[in-house]
Amino acid sequence: MPQDTLEQRAVLWTQALVRVPSVSGSPACLQVLETARDLIESTGVEADIRILFPEAPNPVLLARTGRGKTGVPELMLSGHVDVVPPAGMEDPWSARIEGDRMHGRGTTDMKSGAACALTAFCEAARQGVDGVLWLILSTDEETAAQGVVRA
């Protein structure tokens, strides 16, 4: 990936996530987690990344980085990347930017937050954290939220 600022990366990664039509329970839920995994891997950082329950309608991405160190607590970043159906939205998966706003289903709830968590996770991994940092992204927050419970 070319040199960029963390803000630019978060915007680009939000667009990548929004462009996947990950309506809760749809096959695209696995696709959006694969996209998130690919984004992490594109940075070359050291992380253990797993997609749990890939055959289920509500898979979960779980990633871990850092070194366990006595007395240093573990931290988890968490978010969801599923969305409700677009219900008549015009071009819901475009992630187009007009001025300082991005348009598309899930931009604010909560693919932009997930992209920021991905960005923070990768930056912490790049810098090398003394503790352990976890990232969990679920795909059924808009419905029953059972994926995280199982993870």
C-alpha positions as CSV (number, residue, x, y, z in Angstrom):
1,M,0.0,0.0,0.0
2,P,1.4,3.4,-0.9
3,Q,2.3,5.9,1.9
4,D,-0.8,7.4,3.3
5,T,-2.0,9.0,6.5
6,L,-4.1,7.1,8.9
7,E,-7.1,9.3,8.1
8,Q,-6.7,8.6,4.4
9,R,-6.5,4.8,5.1
10,A,-9.6,4.9,7.3
11,V,-11.5,6.6,4.5
12,L,-10.4,4.2,1.9
13,W,-11.1,1.2,4.1
14,T,-14.5,2.6,4.9
15,Q,-15.2,2.7,1.2
16,A,-14.0,-0.8,0.8
17,L,-16.3,-2.1,3.5
18,V,-19.3,0.0,2.4
19,R,-19.0,-1.4,-1.1
20,V,-19.8,-4.9,0.2
21,P,-23.6,-5.3,0.5
22,S,-23.3,-7.2,3.9
23,V,-27.0,-7.2,4.8
24,S,-27.4,-9.3,8.0
25,G,-27.7,-13.0,7.2
26,S,-26.6,-12.7,3.6
27,P,-23.6,-14.4,2.0
28,A,-21.9,-11.0,1.7
29,C,-21.3,-11.1,5.5
30,L,-18.5,-13.5,4.9
31,Q,-17.3,-11.4,2.0
32,V,-17.1,-8.2,4.1
33,L,-15.0,-10.1,6.7
34,E,-12.7,-11.4,4.0
35,T,-12.3,-7.8,2.8
36,A,-11.4,-6.7,6.3
37,R,-8.9,-9.6,6.6
38,D,-7.4,-8.6,3.2
39,L,-7.0,-5.0,4.4
40,I,-5.1,-6.1,7.5
41,E,-2.9,-8.4,5.4
42,S,-2.2,-5.7,2.8
43,T,-0.3,-3.8,5.5
44,G,2.1,-6.6,6.1
45,V,1.7,-6.4,9.9
46,E,2.1,-9.4,12.1
47,A,-1.3,-10.6,13.3
48,D,-3.2,-13.8,13.8
49,I,-6.4,-13.4,11.8
50,R,-9.2,-15.9,11.9
51,I,-12.7,-15.9,10.4
52,L,-14.8,-18.0,12.8
53,F,-18.0,-19.8,11.7
54,P,-17.5,-19.0,7.9
55,E,-20.4,-21.3,6.9
56,A,-22.8,-19.7,9.4
57,P,-25.0,-16.8,8.4
58,N,-23.2,-14.7,11.1
59,P,-19.4,-15.2,10.8
60,V,-17.0,-13.3,13.0
61,L,-13.5,-12.0,12.4
62,L,-11.1,-12.3,15.3
63,A,-7.6,-10.9,15.1
64,R,-4.8,-10.7,17.6
65,T,-1.5,-8.8,17.7
66,G,1.1,-7.8,20.2
67,R,3.1,-9.5,22.9
68,G,1.7,-10.6,26.2
69,K,3.6,-8.8,28.9
70,T,3.1,-9.2,32.7
71,G,1.0,-6.4,34.2
72,V,-0.1,-5.0,30.8
73,P,-3.9,-5.5,30.2
74,E,-5.3,-6.8,27.0
75,L,-7.5,-4.5,24.9
76,M,-10.2,-5.4,22.4
77,L,-11.5,-3.2,19.6
78,S,-15.0,-4.4,18.6
79,G,-17.5,-3.4,15.9
80,H,-20.0,-4.8,13.4
81,V,-20.0,-4.7,9.6
82,D,-23.5,-6.0,8.9
83,V,-26.2,-3.6,7.8
84,V,-30.0,-3.5,7.4
85,P,-31.5,-3.7,3.9
86,P,-31.1,-0.5,1.9
87,A,-34.9,0.0,1.6
88,G,-35.1,2.2,-1.4
89,M,-31.7,4.0,-1.0
90,E,-30.3,5.1,-4.3
91,D,-26.9,3.5,-5.0
92,P,-26.5,2.2,-1.4
93,W,-23.1,0.5,-2.1
94,S,-21.3,3.3,-3.9
95,A,-19.4,4.8,-0.9
96,R,-19.3,8.0,-3.0
97,I,-17.8,11.1,-1.4
98,E,-19.4,14.5,-2.0
99,G,-17.6,17.3,-0.2
100,D,-16.8,16.0,3.2
101,R,-19.5,13.3,3.4
102,M,-19.5,9.7,2.3
103,H,-22.8,8.2,1.2
104,G,-23.8,4.6,1.4
105,R,-25.5,2.0,3.6
106,G,-23.5,1.3,6.7
107,T,-21.2,4.4,6.5
108,T,-22.1,5.6,10.0
109,D,-23.5,2.4,11.5
110,M,-20.8,1.2,11.6
111,K,-18.5,0.5,8.8
112,S,-16.6,3.7,9.3
113,G,-16.1,2.8,13.0
114,A,-14.9,-0.7,11.9
115,A,-12.5,0.9,9.4
116,C,-11.1,3.1,12.2
117,A,-10.7,0.0,14.4
118,L,-8.9,-1.8,11.6
119,T,-6.7,1.2,11.0
120,A,-5.8,1.5,14.7
121,F,-5.2,-2.3,15.0
122,C,-2.8,-2.2,12.1
123,E,-1.0,0.9,13.3
124,A,-0.6,-0.7,16.8
125,A,0.7,-3.9,15.2
126,R,3.1,-1.9,13.0
127,Q,4.5,0.0,16.0
128,G,4.6,-3.1,18.2
129,V,2.5,-3.2,21.2
130,D,3.7,-4.6,24.5
131,G,0.3,-5.9,25.5
132,V,-2.1,-7.9,23.4
133,L,-4.6,-6.1,21.1
134,W,-7.7,-7.9,19.8
135,L,-10.0,-7.0,17.0
136,I,-13.4,-8.6,16.7
137,L,-15.9,-7.7,13.9
138,S,-19.3,-9.3,13.9
139,T,-21.9,-9.6,11.2
140,D,-25.2,-9.9,13.1
141,E,-25.5,-6.9,15.3
142,E,-28.5,-5.7,13.3
143,T,-30.3,-9.0,14.2
144,A,-29.7,-11.4,17.1
145,A,-25.9,-10.7,17.8
146,Q,-25.2,-14.4,18.4
147,G,-21.9,-14.5,16.4
148,V,-20.0,-12.7,19.1
149,V,-21.7,-14.7,21.8
150,R,-20.4,-17.9,20.2
151,A,-16.9,-16.4,19.6
